[in-house]
Amino acid sequence: MSPIGHAYTKGITFDFVRAFNSSYVKRSFMNEANDGSKDNNTVKSPGEIIDECSRLYDSLSDLNEQLGGMAIPKSSPHTSLPFCLLVGNHSSGKSSFINYMLQRGEIQKAGVAPTDDTFTVIAPGPVDREIDGPTLVGDPDLGFAGLRQFGPTLIHHSQLKYRKSHLNFMLVDSPGMIDSPGGNQEIMDRGYDFPGVVRWFAQRADIVLVFFDPDKPGTTGESMSVLLSSLSGMDHKLLIVLNKADQFEKIHDFARAYGSLCWNLSKVIPRKDLPPIFTMSLKHENSESSQLPASLSDLAANKDDVVELCMKAPKRRIDNVITNLYDSVSTLILYSKIWNDIVSRYRKEWKNSRLQEVSLTALSGLGLGGLNYLDLDVMIQGGVLGTSIFGIGGLIWYHQAYLNRIQEDLVTLESLSTSFQRTHARQVQDGDEYVANIWQRVRRSLRTGLTSAFEDGGNIATVPSSEIERLQNILDNDIPRLRRLANTIHFNPK
């Protein structure tokens, strides 16, 4: 049996079969409860669990739009098939790894120089065929329509390859990341938002493999930018691979490259504990090209570990979809509480201003009524009326300018941070890193949403407490139920 076949039988499989001559994806599963019960009220298929997650996610859309439409993506971010995303420096072995996974040498071109500038989706199919980017994005069943937002340049630098293989999930190869010419640290434009595209794929991927090689162990500026901006918050699905380890001739060379990679990773992953680094090689265990033959068996074992983790992508799909739902609901709750706090503070100032205007108007009316009752000279009454109108108009103008300043002050990052600390005082006191991470991710989009809402009129609605309670119910009841259902599913080994 081939190494891939061996790793495949050890892994958990998920039988997705793409019906290429129809408009749906067929799923086949074996579902069993822990007690062997077949009660449909407690046991669901993975497809049903994913559909329920999508339904719950779609129920968040109205609230998301009320909050400016930027709190969470507009649609549940998952594709029809599970997939692994491969990113890394050029010549780091991404293409070779894909060919190894599919046990075919002609899927992706491999070479020392950059060989491809395209995002390539490789999906299982009954026959080999290739489809261009516009067709890939236009297929409603594959789930890549969201790539349109990155413009035509990206679409024309994308393609889909159907290949006959034993895999039941997709692989997505990304363009190799390179240094700018002349050693310039500024990242050159590709014609589209490359970090944004990588993040789009990474959010939907079930496993993300980041490849480095001995020649460029994390030294390219684009690699660091992607790790910092595109893959932040995705540690649960991230695999860092130091590939081509068979090229080291001395242990000293390996130590320098490994240390350099760890040093560069520490710049973009500011934690004491770095994620595990899989040191591997795609060369055969009996290769004599390395002067470290005793280590080749360890490299082969690491390679098998990476392959086995990739084979679990379909199982990870359910976990990732539920995790995404949990993260989205938590984000909306945080967003809503801070939104309500800011709006409440603004409304208080708005009501005080209007109360002063109404009071002045009422006093002016009473004064004019008194003058009229006393039958004073019309000239005096006219003067008082003019003064009242001028005073009321001046007060309204002052209040409008004052409220505009209040709006500007309320949407500053300092003011938003104050609201966060007030609305989440318990989490701040307990040092809740998860809530703090959500806040860091959404504070700028929250600022943009509030600014736009104020510019549209200033009278912003708050999120009803019943809506926040509904979100909390999803967190406390629906998501734990879905987790338990997912744990009752047994996947058929091949």
N, C-alpha and C positions, 0 to 999 in steps of 0.2 A: 504494500500500500504506500502511496506517495506521502510525503510529509504533510501536505495540505489535507489529504484524505484522512490521515491519522488525527490531525488537529481537529478536523471537522467532526469526526465521530465522537471526540471528547467534548465538543462544544454543545451548546443548546441551539437547536435549529427551529426555524419558524417558517412554515411552508407558504411563502408568498409566490403565486404564479401569475405573471402578468398576461392577461388575455389580449394579445396584440391586435386581433381582428375584431375586438369588441371595445366597449367604452367603460369597462370596469375592471377592478382587480379582485381576483378570487382568493379567498383565504380558507385554509383548511387547518383545523386544530383539534386536539384532543383535550377536553376539559374534565377535570375531576376535582371534587372537593377533598379536603383532607380526610373526611370520613368515608369517601367513596360515594357520596350522595350525588344523584343526578338532578337534583332540584333546580329547575331553571330560575327560581326566584333568588337563589344564592350563588349560582355558578353562571358566569358569562364568558363568552369567547373573547379573545383579545380584540377582535374587530368591534365587538359591542362595547367593550370598555373604552376603546379609542373614540368610538362614535359618541358615547356619553360625555367624554371629556370635551369633545368638539362642541356638543350641544351646550354644555355649561359655559364653555369659553365664548360661544356666540351670544349667550345671555348677558355677557359683560359689555357688549358693543355699545348699547345705548348710553350707559354710564360713561364709558370711555369717550364717546363723542361729546357728552356734556362737559367733560373735563378737558376739552381741547383736542381730543383724538390722538394724543401722543403718549399717554400713560403706558399702553401696551400695543402690540401690533394689531391691526384691524381684524385679522383672521388667525385662527389657530395655526401656529407655524409648524406643520409637519407635512411631509410629502407622502405619496401613496405607498411607497416602498421605503423600508429602512435603508440607511446608507452610512458609509464611512467617508469622511472628508480627509484628504491628504494635503497638507501644506508643508512648505519647507524651501530651503535654498535650492537653486538649480544644481543639478548633479548630486543631489543628496540621496538618490535612490528611490524616489516616489514611483516612477514609471516601472522600474525593475521589480518593486514590491508588488505592484498591481499585476504584472505579468506572472510573478511567482504565485500570487493568490489564485489566479485563474488557471495556472499550470499551462500557460500559452505564452509564447515568446513574441507574438506579433501584435499584441493589443495596443501598447503604448511604446513609442520610440524612446530609447534610452541612449544617453551619451554624455560626454564630459561637458560640452558646450550646451547652452540653453537650446532645447529642441522643440518647445511648444509654448505658445503664448495664449492658450485657450483653456477655459474651464471645461473639462470633459466629464460627462456623466456616463458611466459604464453600467448598463442594466442587463439582467439576464433575459434572454429571448430564444425563441426556437431556431432562428437563423441569424447569421451575421449581417448586419446592415448599419449604416450611419445616417444620422438625421441632423440637419443644420440647426443653428441656434433659434431662429424664429419659430421653427416647428416645435422644438423642445419647449420653448416658453409658451407656445400657443396650445399645447396639449393640456386640456383641463383635468385629465386624470393623473398626471405625473406630479403636479403640485409645484411647478417652477414658474408660474405666471408672475409671481412677485418680483422676478428679476427685471421686469419691464421698467421699474422705477429707476434703474441705473442707466437707462438710455440705450440707444441702438449700438453704440460701440461695444458694450459688454455683450449684448445679444449676439452680435456677429463674431464675438470671440468666445462663443459657447457652442458645444455640440453634444449630441447623444450618440453613443455607440451601443447597439444591441449585440451581445455576444453569447453564444452557446457556452454554458458553464455549469458547474455544480453549485455555484453560489445562489442563494435566494435573497440577496440584497444588492444594493447598488454601491459602487465605488465612485467617488468624485475626485478627479485629479485637478489640481490648481496650477497655474503658471508658476514656474520657479522664481523665487525672490532673489534679486541681484543687487549689487552695489551700483550706485550711480557712477557714470564715467568719470575718471580722474580722481576717484576717491571722495567725491563730493558727498557730504552727509545728507544733503537735502534729497528727499525722495522724489524721483522724477514722475511726472504725470503719465499714466497709461491710457488716458482718454476716458476713464471712468473711475469711480470711487473704489479702488481695489480693497482697502481695509473694510469698507462698508459691505462689499460683496462677500468677502471672507466671513464677516460676522453674520451675514444673512444665511450663508450655507451652514456655518457652525451652529447657529441657533436651531436649525432643523436637523442637523446631523445627530446620529446616535453615538458615534465615536469620532473623535478628531485626533488624527495622528500628525504630529509636528516633527518633521525630519531634519536632522542636521548631519553633517559629514565631517571627517577629520580636517579638511582644508578650510572650512568655514563654520566653526562651532559657535554659531550664534552671533557672528560679527557683522552681518549685513544690517544696515539701518532699517530696511523694510521688514526684516524678520522681527526685530525688536518692536517696531511699530505695530505689527500685526498681533504679537503676543500681548502688548500693552492695551491696545484699543479694541481689537477685534475678538480676542479670546478671553477677555477678562470676565470673571464670574462663571466660567465653564470648566472649572477644575474637575468636576465629577465625570466629565466625558473626555478629558484630555490625556493623551499618551505622548510623551516626549521620547523620541528615538534618536540615538546616536548611531548612525548606520555606517557601513563599510569599515567596521572595526578591524577587519582582517588586513587592512592596509598598514596598520602600525607595525613597524619593524622592531621597535624597542618599547619596553614598558614605560620608559621615560617619555616617549612621544605620546603614548596613550594618556599618561597622567597630565601632561600639559594641555592636551585637547579637552579632556574631561574637566579639568579645572577651569579652563577658559569658558567652556559652555556653562558651568555652574555660576561663574562670575557674571557672565552676561545675563543669565536667567535671573539672577538676584536683583538686577537693575530694574526688571519689569515685573517681578513677582516678589514684592517686599515682605517676605515672610522668612522666619528662621528655618522652617522646613520646606525645602523645595520638593516638587512632585517627583516621583520616581523616574529615573532615566533608564530606558531599555537600550543597552549596548548590544548591537547585533550585527550580523553579516548575512548576506544572501548567498555567499559562496558555500560550496559543499564542505562538510565537516573535515574531509580529508585533504582540503586544499593545502598546497605547499607554498603558496605565495606569501604567507605571513611567517615571520620569525617567532611567532608565539603560538605554536601548534597546541600546547597544553590548554590554551584558552579557547580554542575553536569549539570544543564541545559545549562550553558555557555560552558562547555566542549563539550556537544552534538552539540551545534551550531557551534563551531569551527570544529568539526568532519565533519559536513555537508558541511561547507565551503571548507574543503580540498577535500572531495569527489566531490563536484561540480567542483572545479578547475581541478581535474583529468578527469572528464567527458568532459572537453573542450579540451582535448589533440588533437582530430582530427582537430578542428578549429585552434588550435595553430600550427598544422603541416604546414599549408600554410604560416603563419606568420614567422615561424622559418626558412623555406626553403628560403623565400625571404630575411630574415635577414642574413642568412648564405651567400647568394649570394652577398649581399651588403658588408658584412665584408670581403669576399674573394677578391672582386674587389678592395676595398679600400686597402687591404693588398698588392695586386700586384702593385697598383699605387705607394704606399710608397716604396715598395721593389725596383721597377724599377727606381725611381728617385735617390735613394741612390746608387743603383748599377751603374747607369750611371755616377754619380758624382765620385765614386771611380775609375771606369774604365777610365774616362776622365782625372783624375789626374795622373793615371799611364801612360796613352798614352802620355801625355805631357812630362813626364820624359823619356819615351821610345823614342819619336821623337827627343828630344834634344840629347840623347845619340847617336842615329843613325846618326843625322846630324853632330855631332862632328867626328864620325868615317868616314863618307863620305868625310867630309872636309879634314881630315888628309890624307885620301887616295888620294884625288884629288891633294892636295899640294905635296904629295910624287911623284905622277905621273908627275906633272909639273916640279918638281925638277929634276927627272931623265931624263925627256925630254930635259931640259935645259943643263944638263951635257953631254948628248949624242950629242946635237946640237953643243956644244963647243968642242966636240971631245976630252974630257978629258981622262985621263988614265983609262983603264978598271978596275983597282984595286980600283980606287976612286969611280967609278960608282957602283962597286960591294959592296963596303963598305956602300955607301949611300942606296943602295937597301936593304941590310941586316938590316941596322938601321931602315929603313922605315917599313919593315915587322915586325921587333921586336916591334917598337913603336905602329903600328896599332894593332898587336896582344895583346900587353899589355893594350891598351886602351879598346879593346873589352872585355878582361877579367875583367878589372876594372869596366866597365859599367855593365857587367853581375852580378857581385857581388853587385854593387850599386843598380841595379834594384831588385835584390832579397831582399835587405834590405828595399827598397821602398814597395815591396809587403807585407812584414811582418809588416811594420809600418801602411800601409793602412788598414789592416784587424784587427787592434787592436780595442777593444771596444771604446777607447777614440777617435780614428780616425773616426770610424763609427758614434759616437755620434756627432762629429763635422760636418760630412756630413749631418746627420739628421737635425741639427740646421740650416745648410746653405740651404738645399733644402726645408725645411718646416719652414722657418723663420716666415712666417705670422701666422701659426698655433701655433708655440712656443710663439710668442708675445701675441696672443689672449688667451693663456692658454687652447688650445684644448685638453681636457682630452681623447677624443676618439682616436685621432691620437697618443697621447703619450702612450696610452695603447697598440695600435697596435705595436708601436716601441718597447716597452718592451717585447712583445711576440715574435717578429721576429728577434731581433738583433743578437741572437746567431746562429740561422739558417742561417741568411744572412752572418754572418762571416764564417760559415762552407762552404756555397756555393761559396763565393768568394775565400776562401783558396783553395778549390778543383779546381776551374777554373784556378787560377794562376798556380797551380801545373801541370795542363794539358797542359801548354804551355805559358800562360801569355798573349797571344793576344786575349783578350776577346771582344766579340761584345757587343755594347750598345743596349738598347731597342729603336727601332725607335720611333720618336715622334708621328707618325701616330698610333702606337699601344697604346701608352698612351692616345691619343685622343679617340681611340675606347673604352678603358676602362672607360674613363670619360663620354662618351656618354651613356654607360650602367648605370652608376650611376645617370646621370642627366635625362635620358629619359626612359630607359627600366624599371628600378626598380620602379620609381614612377608610371608608367603605370600599372605594375603588382600589385602594392599596391592598386591602384584604382579599378582594376578588382576584386581583392580579396574582397574589401569592398562591391561590388555589389552582392556578393553571399549570398543567404539566405539558411540556413541549416534547413532541415525538422525536427521538433520535433517529437518524437515518441509518 
